[in-house]
């Protein structure tokens, strides 16, 4: 199977390269490959003639996106539309990643794939629009909604993930002010990449939720990080309004991997266990 991975040097892309290393892998890197450049991107993909294209490229700066919606939609929606059209012409499948932020957080139990989206911010709206474009132009696709990713490479767009960020902040700032009124599920890109490897073998196309198990707030996540490191920083729990973010975020965006479980995909580990494995891999703990 020939697989093209867009954004192969990013946080998720790096782990996908490792997980899928036994396939005929073709990594694609920005700026040489830019999904916004429609014709050039199509030409490169057509030349590769992949069986599957995996797209990890996205605009992920949620707060900054509120100031420039056109830029966010250009990458997360319109470029995804063009990519879907290209995949249809090439007759290959597409794996694309979406977000828990397509939901408004009013539900108090984990969201399943059949729940109705209602995004609160530009980022969530753009990712949902990208989903709709894929579903309009392709039959053979995997749309994967996930949540709060962290991986050893770090996010290409942001330059960091939450775990590394709070550890760095602890060394340079006191007290740490961490939001405690948003519930989500921190998700390991290593585990996500491994599940993608399973999913593409099934050829059971469609929309999937894929995250680690359980839920926590950002404050609870940070607290667990420092407990594992056996340190006690000066840390303050604050609410979203005190934090002063430009973008509204759902108070509850936990996802249930219902469809993946039904088709026999290996269940993710509990979020704390995945976090501990990451901390060991990064050398933060032994």
N, C-alpha and C positions, 0 to 999 in steps of 0.2 A: 504494500500500500504506500503510495506516495502522498506525503503530507507537507503542505506549506504552512509555516507558522509565522504570522505577522506579529511583529513586536517580540521577536525571540530573545532579545536581550533584556526584557523587562522582568518584573517580579514573578509573574505567572509564566511568561514565556520561557524563562530560564528553566523552571521546573518541568515544563512540558517537554523541552528538549531532552531532559534526563529521562523522564518517564517513557517517552516515545522513541528512545534512541535505537531500538531494534527495527524501526521502520525506515523507509527511504525519506529522510527528513530534509526539508529545504527551508532553512531559517531566512526570514526577511527582516531587514533592519531599516529603521528611519535614519536619515532622510532618503537613502537610496530607494526605498519602497515607501511610498506615502499614499494611503488610501484616499486622501483628498484629491490626488491627481488621477482622475478617473481613467483616462486613456492609457497613461503610462502604467498604472497599476494593472489594468486589464492585459496589456501587452506582456508584462512580466509573468502574470499568472497563466496566460494562454500558452506561453512558451514552456512553462514548467509542466502543464497539463496534470495537475494534482488530482488525486481522488478526493481529498479533503483539504479545505482551507480552514485554519484555526485563526481567528482574529482576536488578538488581545489588545489592540490599539484602542485608546479611549481618552477623552478629556475627563479627568477625575478631580479637578480642583473645584469642589462643590461651591464654596463661598465665592470664589472669583468668577465662577460661571454666572452668577446673578448679575454681574456688571456687563457681561458680554455674551448674551444668549446666542447671537449669530455664530460666534466662534465655537460654542459648545455644540450647537445643532449641526454645524458644518462637519464635525468629526464624528459625533455620536449618532447622528441620524442620516444626513444626506450622503455622507461617504459610505455609510453602511448600506444605504439603498443601492448605491452604485456597485458596491461589492457583491451584494446579492444578485444584481443583474449580471455581473461578470460571472459569478458561479453558475448561474443558470445557463449562460452561453457556453461555458466550458463543460457543463454537465458534471459538476462536482458538488459534494456536500459542503456545508458551512457550519462551523462551530463558532458561536458568538456569545460573548459574556455580557450579561445585564446585571441588575442590581436590586437589592432589597428596597431601595429608595423609590421604586415604582409604587409603593404602598403609602397610605397616609397615616398608618399607625393607630387607627381607631379600634382595630381588632385587638383582643386581649389573649388570643391563642395563636399559635404559629400559622403563618400564611401558607396556604397550599396553592398549587398551580392554577386551580380553578377560581381563586378569589379575584375579585375585580380590582384592578389597579386604580390608583388615584394619587399621583405624585404631588408633592408639596413644593418642589423646587425645580429650577431650570434643568439641573443635571438629571433628575429623575424623569422629567418630561422628555428630555432628549433621548435617554436610554429606552424609554417605552416606545417612542416614535421609531427608533431603530428596530425594535422588536417587530412592530407592525409592518415596516417595510420588508423585512425578511420574510414574514409570513405571507406577504402579498406577492412576492416575486419568486419564491422558492418552495419546493415541496420537500426537499431533502436538507433539513437543517436541524441543528441542536441549539436552541437558545437556552443558555444556562444562567439563571439568576443566582448570585452568590452574595456574600456579605463580609465587609470588614477584613479584607485580605491582608496577610502578612507573609513574607517570604525572605529568604536569606539575601537575595539580590537587592531588595528594596524597590519601591515603586519608581519606575522610570520618570513619570510625569512629576510626582511630588518630591522625589529624592529621598523619601523615608517611608516607614510604616509606623503605626501607632506604637508598637512594642519598642522599636529602636528609639522613637522620638521621646517617650516618657523616660527611658533610661538615660538618654542624653540630657533631658531637662533636669533630672534629679541631680546631676553633677553640677549644673550651672544655675539653678534657680530654686528659691524657697520662698513661700510654700508653693507646692504644685496644686493648681486648680483644675480639677477634673470633673467633667459632666457626669451626673448620676441619675438623670431622668430620661435617658434614651437606652432602651433595651435592644440588643442585637446579638449576633453570634460571631465572635472572632473566628476566622477561617484560615487554615494553613494552605498556602499555595501548593505545598508538596502533596498533601492529601487530595486536594482538588485535582491536580494533574494526574494523580493515580486513578481517580474515578473517571476522568475524561478518557483515559486509556481504555477502561472497561466499557464506557458508554458507546464509544465509536465502533466497538466490535459488535454491538447488538443490532445496529442499523434500525433501532427503534427511535425514529425521528420525532422531534417535537420540543416542547417547553419543559424544562426541568429546574427544580430548586436543588442546589448542591451546597451545603454548608456543614461545618462541624455541628455536633449535637450540643444541646443545652442553650443557655442564654445568660447574659450578664449586662451590666451597664459598663460604660467606659471606666468609671471609677472602680468598679469591682474587678475589671480586667487589670487595671494598673495596680490595684492592691495585691492581686494574685502574683503579678510580675515581681513585685518587691518582696513578697513573702517567700517566693522561690529563691530570691537572691539573698534572703536573710538580712535585709536592711529595712529600716523604718524611717522613711523620709517624712518631712513635714508636708502632708497632703490634705487638701481641703476639698470636700464634696460641694459642688455648685450645681445649679440648674441651668438649663439652656439659655434662658433669658439673661442670666448673669454673665454667661460666656460671651454673649454679644455677637454670635454668628450672623452673617448676612442672609444665609439660606435657612429656611425652615426645614427641620428634619423630623421624620416620624418618631414619636415617642416609643413606638414598639414596631420593630421590623424583623422579628424572628421568622425564619423560613422553615417549613417542614419539607423534608426530602421525600414526599409521598410517592411520586411516580418512580423515582430511582429505586426505592425499596421494593415497589411492586414488581419491577423487572429484574430484581436480584443483584443490583449493584451493591458492592461491599459497603456496609454502613461506615460512616465517618466516626472517628473517636470523639469522646467528650472534649469540649473546648479546652479545658484545663490540661488534659493529657497531651493534646496537640501542642499547646503552648509550652509545656515543659519540654517536649521533644525539640521544639524550636530553640528554646533557651539553651539547651545542651549543645545543639548543633552550632549555635553562634558563639559558644564559649562563655555565656553569661553565668552559667552554673555548671556543676559537674554531675 
